[in-house]
Amino acid sequence: MVIGEVEVIATEKKRKGKRKQMEDKRIKRKMVKTDAAHAQSMELLELNTMECDRYGVSDRTATLFASAVLQDIGIVHESEASHVVDRNKIRRQRKKL
């Protein structure tokens, strides 16, 4: 007994749209800041932390070194302060290593 017919094309379009939405949600969740300045500062932070650990430099001094280097490179300046390194960033990076 057939009550109604299945619209194959409409069903496929609906499924495709739903898959697209799910993929977009998945990508948004995984999205991380990957701009060049952020990537450079995180790499610099990791190297800085490793060297400071090697020579027994405190978190506070490591922060001063990292901030000075980022200012010299031009990543951190008066109008852009989102990449500033603080003592807690150094501490968290040391725990990762």
Biopython code that builds the backbone (N, CA, C, O; Angstrom):
import numpy as np
from Bio.PDB.StructureBuilder import StructureBuilder

atoms = [
    (1, "MET", "N", (0.832, -1.161, 0.000)),
    (1, "MET", "CA", (0.000, 0.000, 0.000)),
    (1, "MET", "C", (0.886, 1.236, 0.000)),
    (1, "MET", "O", (1.773, 1.355, 0.844)),
    (2, "VAL", "N", (0.668, 2.137, -0.909)),
    (2, "VAL", "CA", (1.454, 3.350, -1.058)),
    (2, "VAL", "C", (0.599, 4.538, -0.673)),
    (2, "VAL", "O", (-0.449, 4.779, -1.272)),
    (3, "ILE", "N", (1.041, 5.277, 0.323)),
    (3, "ILE", "CA", (0.294, 6.451, 0.758)),
    (3, "ILE", "C", (0.745, 7.683, -0.017)),
    (3, "ILE", "O", (-0.078, 8.497, -0.439)),
    (4, "GLY", "N", (2.015, 7.810, -0.197)),
    (4, "GLY", "CA", (2.539, 8.952, -0.931)),
    (4, "GLY", "C", (3.864, 8.576, -1.563)),
    (4, "GLY", "O", (4.477, 7.567, -1.213)),
    (5, "GLU", "N", (4.282, 9.383, -2.475)),
    (5, "GLU", "CA", (5.543, 9.075, -3.132)),
    (5, "GLU", "C", (6.682, 9.840, -2.462)),
    (5, "GLU", "O", (6.468, 10.880, -1.838)),
    (6, "VAL", "N", (7.850, 9.327, -2.598)),
    (6, "VAL", "CA", (9.045, 9.946, -2.034)),
    (6, "VAL", "C", (9.700, 10.773, -3.130)),
    (6, "VAL", "O", (9.990, 10.274, -4.217)),
    (7, "GLU", "N", (9.924, 12.031, -2.828)),
    (7, "GLU", "CA", (10.601, 12.892, -3.788)),
    (7, "GLU", "C", (12.104, 12.745, -3.578)),
    (7, "GLU", "O", (12.676, 13.307, -2.643)),
    (8, "VAL", "N", (12.718, 11.993, -4.450)),
    (8, "VAL", "CA", (14.128, 11.653, -4.312)),
    (8, "VAL", "C", (15.004, 12.895, -4.401)),
    (8, "VAL", "O", (15.926, 13.058, -3.602)),
    (9, "ILE", "N", (14.733, 13.760, -5.347)),
    (9, "ILE", "CA", (15.561, 14.954, -5.542)),
    (9, "ILE", "C", (15.448, 15.894, -4.347)),
    (9, "ILE", "O", (16.460, 16.400, -3.863)),
    (10, "ALA", "N", (14.239, 16.131, -3.867)),
    (10, "ALA", "CA", (14.038, 17.021, -2.719)),
    (10, "ALA", "C", (14.676, 16.437, -1.461)),
    (10, "ALA", "O", (15.277, 17.159, -0.664)),
    (11, "THR", "N", (14.540, 15.123, -1.293)),
    (11, "THR", "CA", (15.132, 14.470, -0.125)),
    (11, "THR", "C", (16.650, 14.582, -0.155)),
    (11, "THR", "O", (17.278, 14.855, 0.867)),
    (12, "GLU", "N", (17.228, 14.373, -1.315)),
    (12, "GLU", "CA", (18.688, 14.464, -1.449)),
    (12, "GLU", "C", (19.176, 15.880, -1.188)),
    (12, "GLU", "O", (20.210, 16.063, -0.545)),
    (13, "LYS", "N", (18.455, 16.886, -1.671)),
    (13, "LYS", "CA", (18.832, 18.279, -1.417)),
    (13, "LYS", "C", (18.779, 18.591, 0.073)),
    (13, "LYS", "O", (19.652, 19.271, 0.611)),
    (14, "LYS", "N", (17.744, 18.083, 0.728)),
    (14, "LYS", "CA", (17.592, 18.320, 2.165)),
    (14, "LYS", "C", (18.726, 17.653, 2.946)),
    (14, "LYS", "O", (19.287, 18.251, 3.865)),
    (15, "ARG", "N", (19.055, 16.428, 2.583)),
    (15, "ARG", "CA", (20.160, 15.726, 3.247)),
    (15, "ARG", "C", (21.491, 16.439, 3.018)),
    (15, "ARG", "O", (22.307, 16.563, 3.931)),
    (16, "LYS", "N", (21.695, 16.903, 1.795)),
    (16, "LYS", "CA", (22.934, 17.605, 1.470)),
    (16, "LYS", "C", (23.045, 18.898, 2.276)),
    (16, "LYS", "O", (24.117, 19.239, 2.776)),
    (17, "GLY", "N", (21.926, 19.612, 2.396)),
    (17, "GLY", "CA", (21.916, 20.842, 3.186)),
    (17, "GLY", "C", (22.213, 20.578, 4.652)),
    (17, "GLY", "O", (22.937, 21.337, 5.296)),
    (18, "LYS", "N", (21.650, 19.498, 5.172)),
    (18, "LYS", "CA", (21.876, 19.133, 6.576)),
    (18, "LYS", "C", (23.340, 18.747, 6.806)),
    (18, "LYS", "O", (23.933, 19.124, 7.816)),
    (19, "ARG", "N", (23.922, 17.991, 5.859)),
    (19, "ARG", "CA", (25.338, 17.632, 5.972)),
    (19, "ARG", "C", (26.219, 18.870, 5.950)),
    (19, "ARG", "O", (27.197, 18.958, 6.692)),
    (20, "LYS", "N", (25.870, 19.826, 5.096)),
    (20, "LYS", "CA", (26.629, 21.074, 4.993)),
    (20, "LYS", "C", (26.572, 21.845, 6.311)),
    (20, "LYS", "O", (27.590, 22.359, 6.774)),
    (21, "GLN", "N", (25.389, 21.925, 6.912)),
    (21, "GLN", "CA", (25.254, 22.623, 8.192)),
    (21, "GLN", "C", (26.083, 21.947, 9.278)),
    (21, "GLN", "O", (26.742, 22.625, 10.068)),
    (22, "MET", "N", (26.056, 20.634, 9.322)),
    (22, "MET", "CA", (26.830, 19.902, 10.327)),
    (22, "MET", "C", (28.327, 20.120, 10.122)),
    (22, "MET", "O", (29.073, 20.285, 11.086)),
    (23, "GLU", "N", (28.757, 20.118, 8.877)),
    (23, "GLU", "CA", (30.169, 20.353, 8.569)),
    (23, "GLU", "C", (30.575, 21.762, 8.971)),
    (23, "GLU", "O", (31.654, 21.958, 9.532)),
    (24, "ASP", "N", (29.730, 22.744, 8.693)),
    (24, "ASP", "CA", (30.019, 24.127, 9.085)),
    (24, "ASP", "C", (30.131, 24.266, 10.601)),
    (24, "ASP", "O", (31.015, 24.963, 11.099)),
    (25, "LYS", "N", (29.240, 23.608, 11.332)),
    (25, "LYS", "CA", (29.302, 23.649, 12.796)),
    (25, "LYS", "C", (30.597, 23.022, 13.297)),
    (25, "LYS", "O", (31.237, 23.540, 14.212)),
    (26, "ARG", "N", (30.975, 21.899, 12.685)),
    (26, "ARG", "CA", (32.197, 21.210, 13.097)),
    (26, "ARG", "C", (33.419, 22.079, 12.849)),
    (26, "ARG", "O", (34.319, 22.144, 13.687)),
    (27, "ILE", "N", (33.454, 22.741, 11.710)),
    (27, "ILE", "CA", (34.580, 23.607, 11.376)),
    (27, "ILE", "C", (34.643, 24.794, 12.323)),
    (27, "ILE", "O", (35.728, 25.177, 12.760)),
    (28, "LYS", "N", (33.504, 25.378, 12.645)),
    (28, "LYS", "CA", (33.491, 26.526, 13.554)),
    (28, "LYS", "C", (33.997, 26.151, 14.937)),
    (28, "LYS", "O", (34.681, 26.945, 15.583)),
    (29, "ARG", "N", (33.669, 24.953, 15.396)),
    (29, "ARG", "CA", (34.140, 24.524, 16.712)),
    (29, "ARG", "C", (35.647, 24.335, 16.725)),
    (29, "ARG", "O", (36.306, 24.618, 17.726)),
    (30, "LYS", "N", (36.192, 23.855, 15.615)),
    (30, "LYS", "CA", (37.619, 23.597, 15.558)),
    (30, "LYS", "C", (38.433, 24.825, 15.185)),
    (30, "LYS", "O", (39.662, 24.822, 15.259)),
    (31, "MET", "N", (37.727, 25.878, 14.782)),
    (31, "MET", "CA", (38.423, 27.051, 14.293)),
    (31, "MET", "C", (39.283, 27.664, 15.398)),
    (31, "MET", "O", (38.813, 27.887, 16.513)),
    (32, "VAL", "N", (40.520, 27.926, 15.080)),
    (32, "VAL", "CA", (41.465, 28.504, 16.023)),
    (32, "VAL", "C", (42.106, 29.694, 15.341)),
    (32, "VAL", "O", (42.230, 29.735, 14.117)),
    (33, "LYS", "N", (42.507, 30.651, 16.139)),
    (33, "LYS", "CA", (43.204, 31.791, 15.547)),
    (33, "LYS", "C", (44.496, 31.295, 14.908)),
    (33, "LYS", "O", (45.344, 30.702, 15.574)),
    (34, "THR", "N", (44.633, 31.542, 13.625)),
    (34, "THR", "CA", (45.839, 31.091, 12.947)),
    (34, "THR", "C", (46.484, 32.216, 12.174)),
    (34, "THR", "O", (47.218, 31.965, 11.218)),
    (35, "ASP", "N", (46.228, 33.452, 12.564)),
    (35, "ASP", "CA", (46.875, 34.529, 11.848)),
    (35, "ASP", "C", (48.372, 34.472, 12.125)),
    (35, "ASP", "O", (48.804, 33.884, 13.116)),
    (36, "ALA", "N", (49.146, 35.073, 11.262)),
    (36, "ALA", "CA", (50.599, 34.959, 11.320)),
    (36, "ALA", "C", (51.171, 35.489, 12.623)),
    (36, "ALA", "O", (52.079, 34.882, 13.191)),
    (37, "ALA", "N", (50.661, 36.595, 13.098)),
    (37, "ALA", "CA", (51.198, 37.183, 14.319)),
    (37, "ALA", "C", (50.973, 36.268, 15.515)),
    (37, "ALA", "O", (51.863, 36.099, 16.347)),
    (38, "HIS", "N", (49.799, 35.683, 15.600)),
    (38, "HIS", "CA", (49.502, 34.797, 16.728)),
    (38, "HIS", "C", (50.384, 33.554, 16.662)),
    (38, "HIS", "O", (50.923, 33.119, 17.680)),
    (39, "ALA", "N", (50.533, 32.985, 15.477)),
    (39, "ALA", "CA", (51.364, 31.796, 15.327)),
    (39, "ALA", "C", (52.811, 32.097, 15.684)),
    (39, "ALA", "O", (53.468, 31.300, 16.353)),
    (40, "GLN", "N", (53.312, 33.253, 15.234)),
    (40, "GLN", "CA", (54.683, 33.628, 15.559)),
    (40, "GLN", "C", (54.854, 33.828, 17.050)),
    (40, "GLN", "O", (55.849, 33.386, 17.624)),
    (41, "SER", "N", (53.903, 34.483, 17.683)),
    (41, "SER", "CA", (54.043, 34.752, 19.111)),
    (41, "SER", "C", (53.987, 33.466, 19.920)),
    (41, "SER", "O", (54.700, 33.341, 20.916)),
    (42, "MET", "N", (53.150, 32.497, 19.517)),
    (42, "MET", "CA", (53.087, 31.238, 20.254)),
    (42, "MET", "C", (54.369, 30.438, 20.066)),
    (42, "MET", "O", (54.846, 29.809, 21.011)),
    (43, "GLU", "N", (54.932, 30.452, 18.866)),
    (43, "GLU", "CA", (56.193, 29.762, 18.627)),
    (43, "GLU", "C", (57.304, 30.418, 19.437)),
    (43, "GLU", "O", (58.131, 29.736, 20.042)),
    (44, "LEU", "N", (57.315, 31.734, 19.443)),
    (44, "LEU", "CA", (58.306, 32.471, 20.213)),
    (44, "LEU", "C", (58.146, 32.172, 21.695)),
    (44, "LEU", "O", (59.135, 32.012, 22.411)),
    (45, "LEU", "N", (56.920, 32.096, 22.150)),
    (45, "LEU", "CA", (56.653, 31.824, 23.560)),
    (45, "LEU", "C", (57.167, 30.442, 23.949)),
    (45, "LEU", "O", (57.737, 30.275, 25.027)),
    (46, "GLU", "N", (56.974, 29.459, 23.088)),
    (46, "GLU", "CA", (57.452, 28.113, 23.383)),
    (46, "GLU", "C", (58.975, 28.075, 23.450)),
    (46, "GLU", "O", (59.543, 27.504, 24.381)),
    (47, "LEU", "N", (59.636, 28.682, 22.467)),
    (47, "LEU", "CA", (61.098, 28.703, 22.467)),
    (47, "LEU", "C", (61.634, 29.493, 23.647)),
    (47, "LEU", "O", (62.601, 29.082, 24.289)),
    (48, "ASN", "N", (61.010, 30.620, 23.930)),
    (48, "ASN", "CA", (61.419, 31.457, 25.056)),
    (48, "ASN", "C", (61.302, 30.677, 26.362)),
    (48, "ASN", "O", (62.201, 30.728, 27.201)),
    (49, "THR", "N", (60.216, 29.968, 26.530)),
    (49, "THR", "CA", (59.995, 29.206, 27.756)),
    (49, "THR", "C", (61.016, 28.089, 27.909)),
    (49, "THR", "O", (61.520, 27.853, 29.007)),
    (50, "MET", "N", (61.323, 27.401, 26.817)),
    (50, "MET", "CA", (62.316, 26.329, 26.889)),
    (50, "MET", "C", (63.678, 26.868, 27.308)),
    (50, "MET", "O", (64.346, 26.284, 28.161)),
    (51, "GLU", "N", (64.082, 27.971, 26.714)),
    (51, "GLU", "CA", (65.383, 28.547, 27.051)),
    (51, "GLU", "C", (65.406, 29.091, 28.476)),
    (51, "GLU", "O", (66.413, 28.965, 29.172)),
    (52, "CYS", "N", (64.315, 29.689, 28.906)),
    (52, "CYS", "CA", (64.258, 30.206, 30.278)),
    (52, "CYS", "C", (64.297, 29.069, 31.287)),
    (52, "CYS", "O", (64.894, 29.212, 32.354)),
    (53, "ASP", "N", (63.673, 27.946, 30.969)),
    (53, "ASP", "CA", (63.763, 26.774, 31.840)),
    (53, "ASP", "C", (65.193, 26.259, 31.902)),
    (53, "ASP", "O", (65.683, 25.881, 32.967)),
    (54, "ARG", "N", (65.850, 26.250, 30.766)),
    (54, "ARG", "CA", (67.215, 25.738, 30.699)),
    (54, "ARG", "C", (68.155, 26.529, 31.605)),
    (54, "ARG", "O", (69.025, 25.951, 32.256)),
    (55, "TYR", "N", (67.982, 27.849, 31.648)),
    (55, "TYR", "CA", (68.897, 28.694, 32.408)),
    (55, "TYR", "C", (68.320, 29.160, 33.744)),
    (55, "TYR", "O", (68.935, 29.988, 34.417)),
    (56, "GLY", "N", (67.169, 28.653, 34.138)),
    (56, "GLY", "CA", (66.603, 28.967, 35.439)),
    (56, "GLY", "C", (66.085, 30.388, 35.580)),
    (56, "GLY", "O", (66.156, 30.972, 36.662)),
    (57, "VAL", "N", (65.566, 30.948, 34.495)),
    (57, "VAL", "CA", (65.030, 32.309, 34.512)),
    (57, "VAL", "C", (63.597, 32.262, 35.036)),
    (57, "VAL", "O", (62.840, 31.352, 34.701)),
    (58, "SER", "N", (63.228, 33.236, 35.853)),
    (58, "SER", "CA", (61.888, 33.263, 36.449)),
    (58, "SER", "C", (60.824, 33.588, 35.400)),
    (58, "SER", "O", (61.134, 34.052, 34.303)),
    (59, "ASP", "N", (59.572, 33.335, 35.759)),
    (59, "ASP", "CA", (58.440, 33.629, 34.871)),
    (59, "ASP", "C", (58.377, 35.120, 34.549)),
    (59, "ASP", "O", (58.125, 35.517, 33.411)),
    (60, "ARG", "N", (58.607, 35.915, 35.551)),
    (60, "ARG", "CA", (58.512, 37.366, 35.377)),
    (60, "ARG", "C", (59.573, 37.887, 34.405)),
    (60, "ARG", "O", (59.281, 38.714, 33.542)),
    (61, "THR", "N", (60.798, 37.399, 34.552)),
    (61, "THR", "CA", (61.874, 37.814, 33.655)),
    (61, "THR", "C", (61.626, 37.293, 32.242)),
    (61, "THR", "O", (61.884, 37.996, 31.266)),
    (62, "ALA", "N", (61.131, 36.070, 32.132)),
    (62, "ALA", "CA", (60.807, 35.507, 30.817)),
    (62, "ALA", "C", (59.734, 36.338, 30.131)),
    (62, "ALA", "O", (59.775, 36.533, 28.916)),
    (63, "THR", "N", (58.775, 36.828, 30.908)),
    (63, "THR", "CA", (57.725, 37.689, 30.370)),
    (63, "THR", "C", (58.310, 38.978, 29.817)),
    (63, "THR", "O", (57.918, 39.434, 28.742)),
    (64, "LEU", "N", (59.238, 39.558, 30.544)),
    (64, "LEU", "CA", (59.878, 40.793, 30.077)),
    (64, "LEU", "C", (60.630, 40.565, 28.771)),
    (64, "LEU", "O", (60.538, 41.377, 27.851)),
    (65, "PHE", "N", (61.374, 39.459, 28.688)),
    (65, "PHE", "CA", (62.104, 39.146, 27.458)),
    (65, "PHE", "C", (61.149, 38.952, 26.281)),
    (65, "PHE", "O", (61.362, 39.508, 25.204)),
    (66, "ALA", "N", (60.101, 38.164, 26.491)),
    (66, "ALA", "CA", (59.152, 37.881, 25.411)),
    (66, "ALA", "C", (58.447, 39.147, 24.947)),
    (66, "ALA", "O", (58.287, 39.362, 23.746)),
    (67, "SER", "N", (58.028, 39.980, 25.881)),
    (67, "SER", "CA", (57.342, 41.224, 25.512)),
    (67, "SER", "C", (58.263, 42.156, 24.741)),
    (67, "SER", "O", (57.843, 42.797, 23.777)),
    (68, "ALA", "N", (59.516, 42.231, 25.163)),
    (68, "ALA", "CA", (60.475, 43.093, 24.468)),
    (68, "ALA", "C", (60.711, 42.616, 23.036)),
    (68, "ALA", "O", (60.774, 43.425, 22.110)),
    (69, "VAL", "N", (60.838, 41.316, 22.859)),
    (69, "VAL", "CA", (61.062, 40.776, 21.514)),
    (69, "VAL", "C", (59.843, 41.020, 20.626)),
    (69, "VAL", "O", (59.990, 41.397, 19.463)),
    (70, "LEU", "N", (58.644, 40.809, 21.165)),
    (70, "LEU", "CA", (57.432, 41.037, 20.375)),
    (70, "LEU", "C", (57.282, 42.502, 19.987)),
    (70, "LEU", "O", (56.778, 42.804, 18.906)),
    (71, "GLN", "N", (57.709, 43.409, 20.846)),
    (71, "GLN", "CA", (57.679, 44.831, 20.501)),
    (71, "GLN", "C", (58.704, 45.141, 19.421)),
    (71, "GLN", "O", (58.423, 45.909, 18.501)),
    (72, "ASP", "N", (59.896, 44.545, 19.526)),
    (72, "ASP", "CA", (60.933, 44.776, 18.514)),
    (72, "ASP", "C", (60.508, 44.259, 17.144)),
    (72, "ASP", "O", (60.763, 44.903, 16.126)),
    (73, "ILE", "N", (59.870, 43.116, 17.120)),
    (73, "ILE", "CA", (59.417, 42.534, 15.853)),
    (73, "ILE", "C", (58.274, 43.343, 15.261)),
    (73, "ILE", "O", (58.119, 43.408, 14.041)),
    (74, "GLY", "N", (57.471, 43.960, 16.126)),
    (74, "GLY", "CA", (56.347, 44.752, 15.651)),
    (74, "GLY", "C", (55.007, 44.071, 15.813)),
    (74, "GLY", "O", (53.995, 44.566, 15.316)),
    (75, "ILE", "N", (54.986, 42.943, 16.500)),
    (75, "ILE", "CA", (53.728, 42.239, 16.719)),
    (75, "ILE", "C", (52.894, 42.965, 17.766)),
    (75, "ILE", "O", (51.675, 43.068, 17.629)),
    (76, "VAL", "N", (53.541, 43.463, 18.802)),
    (76, "VAL", "CA", (52.854, 44.199, 19.865)),
    (76, "VAL", "C", (53.223, 45.669, 19.743)),
    (76, "VAL", "O", (54.403, 46.020, 19.710)),
    (77, "HIS", "N", (52.216, 46.522, 19.677)),
    (77, "HIS", "CA", (52.425, 47.970, 19.684)),
    (77, "HIS", "C", (51.252, 48.609, 20.398)),
    (77, "HIS", "O", (50.362, 47.908, 20.880)),
    (78, "GLU", "N", (51.240, 49.919, 20.473)),
    (78, "GLU", "CA", (50.244, 50.616, 21.290)),
    (78, "GLU", "C", (48.806, 50.298, 20.892)),
    (78, "GLU", "O", (47.952, 50.114, 21.759)),
    (79, "SER", "N", (48.531, 50.233, 19.597)),
    (79, "SER", "CA", (47.147, 50.008, 19.167)),
    (79, "SER", "C", (46.758, 48.528, 19.156)),
    (79, "SER", "O", (45.567, 48.216, 19.131)),
    (80, "GLU", "N", (47.711, 47.623, 19.174)),
    (80, "GLU", "CA", (47.433, 46.182, 19.143)),
    (80, "GLU", "C", (48.088, 45.525, 20.353)),
    (80, "GLU", "O", (49.293, 45.273, 20.361)),
    (81, "ALA", "N", (47.293, 45.259, 21.353)),
    (81, "ALA", "CA", (47.833, 44.689, 22.589)),
    (81, "ALA", "C", (47.301, 43.289, 22.870)),
    (81, "ALA", "O", (47.417, 42.807, 23.997)),
    (82, "SER", "N", (46.725, 42.633, 21.881)),
    (82, "SER", "CA", (46.130, 41.319, 22.129)),
    (82, "SER", "C", (47.169, 40.208, 22.227)),
    (82, "SER", "O", (46.855, 39.126, 22.722)),
    (83, "HIS", "N", (48.386, 40.443, 21.773)),
    (83, "HIS", "CA", (49.420, 39.414, 21.803)),
    (83, "HIS", "C", (50.428, 39.642, 22.923)),
    (83, "HIS", "O", (51.521, 39.076, 22.899)),
    (84, "VAL", "N", (50.072, 40.458, 23.894)),
    (84, "VAL", "CA", (50.970, 40.739, 25.003)),
    (84, "VAL", "C", (51.153, 39.470, 25.825)),
    (84, "VAL", "O", (50.202, 38.723, 26.053)),
    (85, "VAL", "N", (52.379, 39.236, 26.265)),
    (85, "VAL", "CA", (52.699, 38.055, 27.060)),
    (85, "VAL", "C", (52.655, 38.436, 28.533)),
    (85, "VAL", "O", (53.252, 39.432, 28.941)),
    (86, "ASP", "N", (51.951, 37.647, 29.322)),
    (86, "ASP", "CA", (51.949, 37.878, 30.765)),
    (86, "ASP", "C", (52.537, 36.660, 31.480)),
    (86, "ASP", "O", (52.810, 35.629, 30.865)),
    (87, "ARG", "N", (52.719, 36.802, 32.767)),
    (87, "ARG", "CA", (53.375, 35.772, 33.562)),
    (87, "ARG", "C", (52.619, 34.444, 33.513)),
    (87, "ARG", "O", (53.236, 33.379, 33.521)),
    (88, "ASN", "N", (51.312, 34.500, 33.464)),
    (88, "ASN", "CA", (50.511, 33.270, 33.447)),
    (88, "ASN", "C", (50.661, 32.499, 32.140)),
    (88, "ASN", "O", (50.614, 31.269, 32.142)),
    (89, "LYS", "N", (50.842, 33.202, 31.027)),
    (89, "LYS", "CA", (51.069, 32.513, 29.752)),
    (89, "LYS", "C", (52.368, 31.719, 29.808)),
    (89, "LYS", "O", (52.434, 30.583, 29.339)),
    (90, "ILE", "N", (53.400, 32.328, 30.387)),
    (90, "ILE", "CA", (54.683, 31.638, 30.529)),
    (90, "ILE", "C", (54.507, 30.416, 31.434)),
    (90, "ILE", "O", (55.013, 29.337, 31.126)),
    (91, "ARG", "N", (53.805, 30.581, 32.527)),
    (91, "ARG", "CA", (53.590, 29.485, 33.479)),
    (91, "ARG", "C", (52.831, 28.334, 32.817)),
    (91, "ARG", "O", (53.193, 27.171, 32.997)),
    (92, "ARG", "N", (51.784, 28.649, 32.056)),
    (92, "ARG", "CA", (51.016, 27.600, 31.368)),
    (92, "ARG", "C", (51.870, 26.889, 30.330)),
    (92, "ARG", "O", (51.777, 25.672, 30.169)),
    (93, "GLN", "N", (52.703, 27.652, 29.625)),
    (93, "GLN", "CA", (53.566, 27.053, 28.611)),
    (93, "GLN", "C", (54.589, 26.122, 29.265)),
    (93, "GLN", "O", (54.914, 25.076, 28.704)),
    (94, "ARG", "N", (55.093, 26.485, 30.427)),
    (94, "ARG", "CA", (56.038, 25.612, 31.136)),
    (94, "ARG", "C", (55.376, 24.310, 31.551)),
    (94, "ARG", "O", (56.011, 23.256, 31.515)),
    (95, "LYS", "N", (54.123, 24.364, 31.939)),
    (95, "LYS", "CA", (53.411, 23.146, 32.327)),
    (95, "LYS", "C", (53.210, 22.226, 31.132)),
    (95, "LYS", "O", (53.207, 21.004, 31.286)),
    (96, "LYS", "N", (53.041, 22.804, 29.931)),
    (96, "LYS", "CA", (52.868, 21.995, 28.723)),
    (96, "LYS", "C", (54.141, 21.237, 28.381)),
    (96, "LYS", "O", (54.089, 20.116, 27.876)),
    (97, "LEU", "N", (55.289, 21.856, 28.657)),
    (97, "LEU", "CA", (56.563, 21.228, 28.328)),
    (97, "LEU", "C", (56.894, 20.241, 29.405)),
    (97, "LEU", "O", (57.932, 19.583, 29.342)),
]
sb = StructureBuilder()
sb.init_structure("model")
sb.init_model(0)
sb.init_chain("A")
sb.init_seg("    ")
for serial, (resi, resn, name, xyz) in enumerate(atoms, 1):
    if name == "N":
        sb.init_residue(resn, " ", resi, " ")
    sb.init_atom(name, np.array(xyz, "f"), 0.0, 1.0, " ", f" {name:<3s}", serial, name[0])
structure = sb.get_structure()
